[in-house]
Amino acid sequence: MDVYEAVASRRAVRAFTDEPVPRAVLERVLTAAARSPSGGNLQPWHVYVLTGAPLAELKKRAGERVTAGDPGDERAYEMYPARLRSPYRERRSTAADRRFGALGIRREDLGARRAAVAANWRCFGAPCLLLCYIDRHMGAAQWADLGMYLQTVMLLLRAEGLHSCAQMAWSVYHRTVAEVVSPPEELILFAGLSIGFEDPSAPYARTDRAPLARTLTFLDDDRTAAGPGRTGS
């Protein structure tokens, strides 16, 4: 699989089979992913990979909190700005509508939506969970390194025939996660990454991406700017 194919086929898969992910494959992927870009070569990520009994225990503990209606722990970081502006607000809303629509869940059916979201803490059935942490003393640039690292992992997983789903949802119950993985106090949980083989029978809808003209500006030799809100000559 070439890089373009890996990028095109990567998506947030929310239905996995229980087929185990070979340890050798995970080690190969994570060894290669260590070559991800990192400003100053800080390599600010620290990951835990859970399978088998430890993952089952984490799912159980998180599931108990979900069932009890527990809203989660104090936030270590904000997932989204408190007042999300246009066009970002509309993009998020449209993506949610497409996801729930594919599952046959109506916008007004809040109970069904909550149940679908709760599947996050079951890893959507995946047999493997990667948890990505960062030192709390790191800054915004190092958080960007974290994103590049996870993207590299996800693309390498595609090269191995595997799928994944990145989940900031795990940070909601970061104290429960810490009970299982016992991270050093200086680490903050950024996100989980459910990993496994896709269940092809599950319905899904791919989210769209904005047209290139909405997110790109070219400045070329004739000094004509072509990009968001502009047209080139």
Backbone bond lengths (Angstrom), bond angles and torsions (degrees), N, CA, C in turn:
res aa  C-N    CA-C-N  psi(-1)  N-CA   C-N-CA  omega(-1)  CA-C   N-CA-C  phi
1 M - - - 1.467 - - 1.519 109.11 -
2 D 1.356 116.65 123.90 1.468 117.97 179.63 1.535 109.35 -82.54
3 V 1.323 115.64 174.06 1.458 120.46 -173.24 1.524 111.44 -63.66
4 Y 1.332 117.10 -41.88 1.463 119.63 -179.56 1.528 111.09 -61.58
5 E 1.310 117.23 -40.43 1.455 120.82 179.40 1.525 110.60 -66.99
6 A 1.323 116.04 -39.50 1.466 119.50 178.69 1.523 110.78 -62.86
7 V 1.329 116.83 -42.94 1.466 120.85 179.04 1.525 110.44 -64.77
8 A 1.328 116.68 -44.75 1.465 120.49 -177.09 1.525 112.48 -67.01
9 S 1.327 117.30 -32.35 1.462 120.32 -175.72 1.528 113.24 -92.63
10 R 1.324 117.06 -10.78 1.465 119.39 178.04 1.521 109.84 -72.92
11 R 1.295 116.96 132.60 1.454 122.75 174.50 1.524 108.06 -157.35
12 A 1.318 115.51 168.25 1.467 119.99 177.92 1.523 108.52 -77.70
13 V 1.320 116.68 101.90 1.460 121.33 178.49 1.519 108.50 -85.80
14 R 1.328 115.87 131.12 1.464 120.69 -177.19 1.522 111.68 -121.41
15 A 1.319 115.83 29.92 1.472 120.66 173.88 1.520 107.33 -157.72
16 F 1.338 116.57 116.22 1.456 122.31 -176.86 1.523 110.03 -122.20
17 T 1.334 115.16 155.99 1.455 120.04 169.17 1.532 107.94 -83.25
18 D 1.330 115.87 171.23 1.466 118.91 179.18 1.528 112.06 -93.21
19 E 1.322 117.21 12.75 1.461 120.28 178.39 1.525 109.93 -62.11
20 P 1.324 118.78 125.75 1.470 120.50 -177.37 1.526 112.10 -62.47
21 V 1.325 114.90 149.40 1.460 121.45 174.27 1.526 107.56 -94.26
22 P 1.321 118.43 121.10 1.468 119.79 -176.92 1.527 112.68 -58.81
23 R 1.320 116.44 135.66 1.469 121.49 179.82 1.528 110.65 -58.51
24 A 1.315 117.56 -37.91 1.469 120.47 -178.43 1.520 111.24 -63.61
25 V 1.330 116.80 -35.93 1.462 120.60 178.35 1.520 110.18 -66.60
26 L 1.330 116.74 -44.77 1.459 119.95 178.89 1.525 111.40 -61.28
27 E 1.307 116.74 -42.25 1.463 119.85 179.65 1.526 110.71 -65.16
28 R 1.334 116.60 -38.41 1.468 119.75 178.68 1.528 110.66 -64.56
29 V 1.328 116.52 -44.92 1.461 121.09 -179.97 1.522 111.09 -63.36
30 L 1.318 117.57 -47.09 1.464 120.31 -174.94 1.527 112.10 -73.70
31 T 1.318 116.55 -28.04 1.472 118.89 173.88 1.522 109.94 -66.04
32 A 1.332 116.80 -44.68 1.467 120.54 179.60 1.526 111.03 -68.40
33 A 1.345 117.63 -38.00 1.460 121.29 -177.59 1.524 112.36 -65.31
34 A 1.308 117.31 -21.26 1.467 120.40 177.76 1.520 112.24 -61.99
35 R 1.349 116.89 -14.91 1.466 120.99 176.66 1.517 111.93 -82.80
36 S 1.324 118.79 6.09 1.464 121.93 178.51 1.526 110.69 -58.29
37 P 1.350 117.04 151.39 1.468 119.75 178.44 1.524 111.27 -58.74
38 S 1.311 115.35 142.60 1.461 120.61 179.95 1.520 109.07 -153.92
39 G 1.331 116.20 112.34 1.459 120.21 -179.30 1.521 111.69 -56.72
40 G 1.340 116.15 126.38 1.456 120.36 -178.75 1.513 113.51 68.44
41 N 1.338 116.43 9.69 1.464 122.68 -177.56 1.535 111.74 57.45
42 L 1.338 116.28 33.16 1.462 119.29 -179.69 1.526 112.71 -68.52
43 Q 1.348 115.87 -30.39 1.470 119.85 -177.83 1.531 109.61 48.86
44 P 1.339 118.48 65.03 1.455 121.09 -169.72 1.520 115.41 -77.54
45 W 1.316 117.81 -0.74 1.463 120.00 -178.67 1.529 111.92 -83.46
46 H 1.311 114.67 149.44 1.470 121.50 168.38 1.517 105.95 -139.25
47 V 1.322 116.85 127.65 1.458 119.69 -173.91 1.526 111.97 -120.92
48 Y 1.320 113.91 149.90 1.458 123.08 171.14 1.524 106.62 -121.01
49 V 1.315 117.10 137.16 1.459 121.70 177.58 1.523 108.47 -116.50
50 L 1.320 115.81 121.46 1.457 121.52 -176.90 1.524 110.87 -112.48
51 T 1.319 116.00 133.36 1.457 123.41 171.33 1.528 107.16 -140.30
52 G 1.316 116.65 175.38 1.462 121.14 171.92 1.511 114.35 56.17
53 A 1.345 116.17 -137.43 1.456 122.00 -173.71 1.532 113.60 -62.13
54 P 1.353 120.21 -41.61 1.470 118.55 178.48 1.532 112.57 -61.38
55 L 1.338 116.89 -40.04 1.460 119.45 178.74 1.527 110.54 -67.74
56 A 1.323 117.27 -40.55 1.460 120.73 178.35 1.523 110.82 -60.64
57 E 1.322 116.73 -40.24 1.457 121.03 179.09 1.530 110.97 -65.42
58 L 1.330 116.59 -42.03 1.468 119.69 178.90 1.519 110.63 -64.15
59 K 1.326 117.50 -44.93 1.465 120.66 178.09 1.532 110.52 -59.05
60 K 1.317 116.75 -41.80 1.464 121.26 -179.79 1.524 110.88 -61.92
61 R 1.321 116.80 -48.90 1.467 120.16 -176.92 1.528 111.29 -66.59
62 A 1.320 116.21 -43.46 1.464 119.31 178.59 1.527 110.24 -65.51
63 G 1.329 116.46 -40.90 1.457 120.60 179.54 1.512 112.65 -60.68
64 E 1.321 117.16 -36.62 1.463 120.56 177.90 1.526 111.02 -64.18
65 R 1.321 116.58 -38.10 1.456 119.58 178.41 1.528 111.24 -69.06
66 V 1.324 115.79 -40.73 1.465 119.92 178.21 1.525 110.22 -61.61
67 T 1.332 116.62 -47.21 1.459 121.50 -178.46 1.526 111.34 -61.28
68 A 1.320 116.40 -34.29 1.460 120.86 -179.96 1.524 112.60 -78.72
69 G 1.327 116.82 -3.03 1.460 120.25 -178.81 1.507 113.71 76.19
70 D 1.318 116.34 20.81 1.474 122.03 -179.69 1.526 109.43 -65.35
71 P 1.344 118.87 121.68 1.465 120.95 -177.85 1.521 114.46 -74.31
72 G 1.332 117.52 -11.76 1.454 119.61 176.53 1.512 113.68 114.40
73 D 1.328 114.42 178.44 1.462 121.88 -177.14 1.526 110.63 -85.44
74 E 1.341 114.99 169.67 1.457 119.10 173.70 1.526 108.35 -59.09
75 R 1.322 115.59 143.83 1.447 119.68 -173.61 1.534 111.40 -76.12
76 A 1.324 116.49 131.96 1.465 121.21 173.24 1.521 110.10 -84.00
77 Y 1.332 116.40 -23.12 1.468 122.31 174.94 1.518 107.03 -158.60
78 E 1.326 117.16 161.45 1.455 121.61 179.47 1.523 109.58 -92.13
79 M 1.335 116.48 129.72 1.466 119.94 179.48 1.524 111.62 -66.43
80 Y 1.326 115.89 -41.82 1.462 121.59 -178.19 1.528 108.81 -138.10
81 P 1.328 117.55 155.69 1.464 119.18 174.02 1.521 110.69 -57.62
82 A 1.323 116.51 146.01 1.464 120.76 -177.32 1.526 111.46 -59.69
83 R 1.315 116.89 -36.84 1.469 121.12 178.91 1.533 107.56 -120.30
84 L 1.315 115.13 86.36 1.454 121.44 -176.86 1.525 109.65 -71.33
85 R 1.317 116.56 124.77 1.461 121.54 -175.42 1.524 111.20 -89.47
86 S 1.328 114.57 167.21 1.458 121.90 173.19 1.534 108.37 -74.34
87 P 1.331 119.02 142.73 1.465 129.77 6.90 1.530 113.90 -91.33
88 Y 1.331 116.84 2.94 1.473 120.50 -174.00 1.531 111.17 -66.90
89 R 1.342 115.86 -38.36 1.459 120.03 179.37 1.535 110.46 -60.35
90 E 1.339 116.35 -44.63 1.455 119.93 -179.16 1.523 111.92 -68.00
91 R 1.315 117.15 -36.32 1.470 119.99 179.19 1.525 110.47 -63.74
92 R 1.318 116.29 -43.30 1.470 119.22 179.79 1.523 110.60 -65.30
93 S 1.322 116.53 -43.41 1.456 120.61 -179.63 1.524 111.77 -63.17
94 T 1.327 116.86 -43.21 1.462 120.82 179.86 1.520 111.11 -64.31
95 A 1.327 116.47 -40.86 1.469 120.11 179.17 1.523 110.39 -62.31
96 A 1.336 117.43 -41.67 1.461 120.82 179.23 1.526 110.68 -64.83
97 D 1.329 116.49 -42.71 1.466 119.82 179.62 1.518 111.06 -61.33
98 R 1.323 117.10 -41.04 1.466 120.20 -179.63 1.530 110.72 -67.56
99 R 1.314 116.32 -41.43 1.464 119.75 -179.66 1.520 111.00 -62.52
100 F 1.344 116.72 -52.02 1.460 119.84 -177.90 1.519 111.65 -70.06
101 G 1.334 116.38 -33.13 1.453 119.80 177.92 1.515 112.07 -61.38
102 A 1.334 116.87 -39.13 1.465 120.71 178.92 1.523 111.26 -63.67
103 L 1.344 115.86 -26.58 1.466 120.73 178.84 1.524 112.14 -90.01
104 G 1.326 116.58 0.97 1.456 120.28 -179.39 1.509 113.43 75.92
105 I 1.336 116.98 23.70 1.462 121.44 -177.64 1.524 109.35 -101.23
106 R 1.310 117.07 122.76 1.455 121.81 -179.29 1.527 110.29 -76.18
107 R 1.333 115.80 154.04 1.461 121.24 -179.31 1.528 111.76 -56.35
108 E 1.333 117.11 -38.58 1.451 120.03 -175.45 1.531 113.28 -81.93
109 D 1.328 117.82 -6.44 1.467 121.17 -178.77 1.524 109.07 -87.31
110 L 1.319 115.31 79.60 1.465 120.34 -174.11 1.523 111.98 -67.28
111 G 1.326 117.45 -33.16 1.451 120.02 178.65 1.512 112.12 -63.00
112 A 1.326 116.68 -44.58 1.462 120.74 178.84 1.522 110.97 -66.43
113 R 1.318 116.35 -35.72 1.470 119.38 177.71 1.527 110.64 -65.41
114 R 1.316 116.43 -43.04 1.466 119.39 178.82 1.525 110.80 -63.22
115 A 1.326 116.66 -38.68 1.465 120.01 178.89 1.521 110.80 -64.62
116 A 1.332 116.70 -39.14 1.471 120.17 178.45 1.524 110.59 -65.97
117 V 1.327 116.68 -40.21 1.463 120.39 178.58 1.527 110.30 -65.92
118 A 1.336 117.21 -36.87 1.466 121.13 -178.89 1.518 112.26 -61.06
119 A 1.335 117.25 -22.30 1.464 120.14 178.06 1.522 111.90 -63.07
120 N 1.334 117.15 -18.70 1.463 120.06 174.76 1.517 111.14 -53.14
121 W 1.347 115.77 -44.10 1.460 120.50 -173.13 1.523 112.34 -83.73
122 R 1.324 115.75 5.31 1.464 121.81 167.15 1.517 110.03 -108.41
123 C 1.338 116.19 8.42 1.468 122.89 -179.10 1.530 111.50 58.80
124 F 1.338 116.80 24.15 1.463 121.47 -179.58 1.528 111.49 53.51
125 G 1.335 115.32 29.96 1.459 120.59 178.99 1.516 114.74 85.91
126 A 1.323 118.36 -0.82 1.469 121.06 -178.24 1.527 110.56 -67.15
127 P 1.337 117.31 144.36 1.469 120.78 -179.06 1.520 113.88 -88.69
128 C 1.336 116.66 4.75 1.469 120.09 -175.23 1.518 108.96 -145.56
129 L 1.317 116.24 137.33 1.466 121.82 178.43 1.519 109.46 -133.01
130 L 1.324 115.54 126.09 1.460 121.93 173.06 1.519 107.44 -100.99
131 L 1.313 117.33 130.73 1.455 122.71 178.17 1.519 108.77 -113.19
132 C 1.326 115.98 123.33 1.465 121.19 -173.83 1.522 110.14 -107.16
133 Y 1.314 115.83 120.32 1.465 123.52 -179.24 1.533 110.36 -112.23
134 I 1.341 114.54 160.26 1.456 121.18 174.20 1.527 108.51 -140.67
135 D 1.314 116.50 147.43 1.460 121.53 177.08 1.520 109.34 -63.10
136 R 1.329 117.39 131.49 1.463 121.63 -175.34 1.522 112.86 -65.24
137 H 1.336 118.22 -13.85 1.455 120.70 179.63 1.526 112.61 -88.02
138 M 1.320 117.81 -1.95 1.459 121.27 179.61 1.522 110.70 -78.11
139 G 1.351 115.57 159.43 1.461 121.42 -177.91 1.512 112.47 -106.73
140 A 1.328 115.38 -172.23 1.463 121.61 -174.73 1.522 112.35 -58.58
141 A 1.324 117.34 -37.54 1.463 119.99 -178.74 1.523 111.65 -63.71
142 Q 1.321 116.42 -36.17 1.468 119.91 179.27 1.537 111.24 -73.88
143 W 1.330 116.66 -31.15 1.468 118.94 173.55 1.530 109.88 -64.51
144 A 1.332 116.72 -34.85 1.467 119.80 175.61 1.526 109.95 -63.91
145 D 1.331 117.13 -38.84 1.470 120.49 175.52 1.526 110.81 -57.88
146 L 1.333 115.96 -37.73 1.456 120.81 179.71 1.526 111.00 -61.05
147 G 1.330 116.08 -42.83 1.455 120.10 178.16 1.512 112.13 -62.53
148 M 1.332 116.28 -41.43 1.469 119.22 179.09 1.525 110.95 -66.06
149 Y 1.320 115.98 -36.97 1.463 119.91 178.34 1.530 110.71 -63.09
150 L 1.339 116.54 -48.65 1.456 119.76 -178.57 1.528 111.62 -64.80
151 Q 1.326 117.47 -38.01 1.462 119.84 176.34 1.526 110.50 -61.66
152 T 1.310 116.54 -41.18 1.459 120.00 178.27 1.522 110.72 -62.18
153 V 1.333 116.33 -43.54 1.461 120.03 177.52 1.521 110.56 -59.37
154 M 1.328 117.06 -46.30 1.460 120.96 -176.88 1.529 112.22 -63.28
155 L 1.327 117.41 -38.65 1.465 120.34 179.03 1.527 111.27 -70.25
156 L 1.320 116.63 -38.81 1.465 119.67 176.92 1.528 111.44 -66.08
157 L 1.317 117.00 -34.87 1.463 120.01 175.55 1.524 110.74 -62.49
158 R 1.325 116.70 -39.32 1.464 119.29 177.01 1.529 110.64 -62.44
159 A 1.327 116.54 -38.75 1.466 119.90 178.73 1.525 111.10 -62.69
160 E 1.331 116.73 -23.97 1.468 121.43 179.00 1.530 112.12 -94.00
161 G 1.341 117.17 5.21 1.456 120.34 -179.32 1.507 114.39 81.99
162 L 1.326 116.73 12.32 1.459 122.31 -178.83 1.526 110.92 -103.68
163 H 1.322 115.63 161.62 1.459 121.88 175.24 1.521 109.08 -121.69
164 S 1.320 115.35 172.08 1.461 120.37 -178.21 1.517 109.83 -153.52
165 C 1.319 114.64 169.53 1.463 121.53 172.84 1.518 107.62 -144.47
166 A 1.325 116.49 116.37 1.463 120.81 177.12 1.524 108.91 -77.14
167 Q 1.340 116.51 134.21 1.462 120.75 -171.46 1.527 111.56 -136.94
168 M 1.316 116.47 99.98 1.452 119.04 169.14 1.523 110.36 -65.79
169 A 1.334 116.73 -15.83 1.470 121.37 -179.01 1.524 112.42 -53.44
170 W 1.324 117.37 -31.36 1.469 118.13 -178.74 1.525 112.32 -64.69
171 S 1.337 117.51 -24.58 1.460 119.51 178.60 1.520 111.96 -69.24
172 V 1.341 117.22 -18.52 1.468 120.93 178.54 1.530 110.67 -62.04
173 Y 1.318 116.53 -36.74 1.469 122.11 179.70 1.529 110.74 -114.37
174 H 1.309 115.55 47.19 1.467 119.36 -173.36 1.528 112.73 -63.75
175 R 1.326 117.74 -27.95 1.472 119.29 178.23 1.523 110.97 -69.56
176 T 1.311 117.02 -37.54 1.465 120.59 176.45 1.521 110.37 -66.06
177 V 1.324 116.53 -41.04 1.461 119.77 176.76 1.523 109.94 -60.70
178 A 1.330 116.35 -42.70 1.466 120.63 -179.29 1.524 111.94 -62.80
179 E 1.319 117.55 -31.67 1.468 120.47 177.75 1.523 111.65 -62.08
180 V 1.325 115.75 -29.71 1.462 120.34 -177.44 1.526 112.11 -90.90
181 V 1.339 117.51 -41.68 1.469 119.39 -173.19 1.524 113.32 -98.78
182 S 1.345 118.09 -15.48 1.475 123.02 177.83 1.530 112.84 51.81
183 P 1.334 117.99 59.77 1.465 119.27 178.78 1.524 110.94 -75.04
184 P 1.324 118.30 156.63 1.462 120.33 173.05 1.527 110.59 -59.06
185 E 1.308 116.33 151.53 1.464 122.21 -175.43 1.529 112.04 -58.69
186 E 1.321 118.05 -29.24 1.463 119.77 -175.14 1.531 113.45 -78.05
187 L 1.317 118.12 -4.32 1.461 120.77 -177.73 1.528 111.92 -95.32
188 I 1.336 115.76 140.57 1.460 124.08 174.75 1.515 108.41 -111.02
189 L 1.319 116.98 135.27 1.461 120.93 175.46 1.519 109.57 -78.27
190 F 1.317 116.28 119.48 1.462 120.94 177.11 1.521 111.01 -87.70
191 A 1.332 116.95 -56.36 1.463 119.79 -174.09 1.518 110.27 -160.86
192 G 1.309 114.28 162.58 1.453 121.11 169.62 1.514 109.51 -106.07
193 L 1.316 115.85 163.16 1.457 121.84 176.92 1.524 107.17 -136.88
194 S 1.337 116.16 103.30 1.463 119.63 176.08 1.523 108.65 -73.46
195 I 1.335 115.94 135.78 1.462 121.45 -172.29 1.521 109.33 -132.58
196 G 1.329 115.34 136.12 1.455 118.70 176.16 1.516 111.84 172.95
197 F 1.328 115.30 -164.64 1.453 122.36 177.26 1.524 108.59 -96.40
198 E 1.315 116.32 132.46 1.462 121.17 -176.38 1.528 112.10 -64.68
199 D 1.317 115.16 142.29 1.461 121.54 169.57 1.527 107.09 -87.21
200 P 1.333 118.68 104.20 1.465 120.73 -173.50 1.520 113.89 -70.26
201 S 1.330 117.96 -11.31 1.463 120.28 -178.56 1.531 112.40 -83.09
202 A 1.316 117.87 -12.24 1.464 120.96 -176.07 1.520 110.76 -80.55
203 P 1.335 118.28 138.07 1.469 120.58 178.61 1.524 111.02 -73.02
204 Y 1.302 116.12 149.84 1.462 120.50 175.53 1.524 108.59 -159.55
205 A 1.312 114.79 163.54 1.468 121.05 174.53 1.514 107.70 -133.42
206 R 1.307 117.06 127.78 1.457 120.18 177.46 1.514 109.66 -73.94
207 T 1.321 116.50 138.59 1.455 120.17 176.56 1.524 109.81 -81.39
208 D 1.320 115.18 148.11 1.457 120.76 179.11 1.522 110.11 -80.01
209 R 1.307 115.43 164.43 1.453 121.31 171.10 1.526 108.52 -117.85
210 A 1.316 115.77 150.79 1.461 120.13 -179.73 1.520 110.00 -62.06
211 P 1.333 117.17 145.21 1.468 119.43 174.76 1.527 110.25 -56.33
212 L 1.300 116.21 147.12 1.464 120.85 -175.83 1.522 112.00 -54.94
213 A 1.327 116.41 -35.77 1.462 120.08 -178.09 1.519 112.86 -64.15
214 R 1.362 116.86 -17.94 1.463 120.09 179.13 1.521 112.83 -83.56
215 T 1.318 116.95 -18.37 1.471 119.60 -172.75 1.528 113.41 -126.69
216 L 1.329 117.34 5.80 1.466 120.74 -173.64 1.511 110.66 -134.78
217 T 1.309 115.87 137.47 1.465 122.15 172.58 1.519 108.68 -125.15
218 F 1.332 116.53 122.28 1.460 121.54 173.53 1.526 108.75 -96.37
219 L 1.314 116.26 132.39 1.463 122.08 169.13 1.515 106.37 -115.02
220 D 1.344 116.41 109.19 1.457 118.36 -173.90 1.521 111.13 -112.68
221 D 1.337 116.01 -170.91 1.467 121.29 -169.85 1.513 114.25 -64.94
222 D 1.352 117.70 -24.89 1.460 117.97 179.72 1.522 112.08 -87.82
223 R 1.341 115.22 9.89 1.472 122.48 175.55 1.515 112.42 64.00
224 T 1.339 117.27 17.61 1.462 121.15 175.54 1.504 109.42 -91.67
225 A 1.301 116.83 124.09 1.453 119.97 179.80 1.520 109.84 -86.65
226 A 1.326 115.45 126.55 1.459 120.35 175.77 1.518 107.76 -122.02
227 G 1.294 116.95 122.11 1.449 119.89 -178.74 1.503 110.40 175.17
228 P 1.333 118.56 -152.74 1.453 121.29 -176.82 1.523 111.77 -54.44
229 G 1.314 116.87 118.08 1.456 121.46 177.94 1.505 113.79 77.58
230 R 1.334 117.71 6.39 1.461 120.06 -178.01 1.513 109.00 -129.48
231 T 1.290 116.40 160.11 1.461 121.13 174.05 1.512 109.03 -128.39
232 G 1.285 116.02 138.50 1.460 120.33 178.33 1.504 111.18 -81.48
233 S 1.327 116.37 165.03 1.465 120.34 179.98 1.514 110.19 -80.85
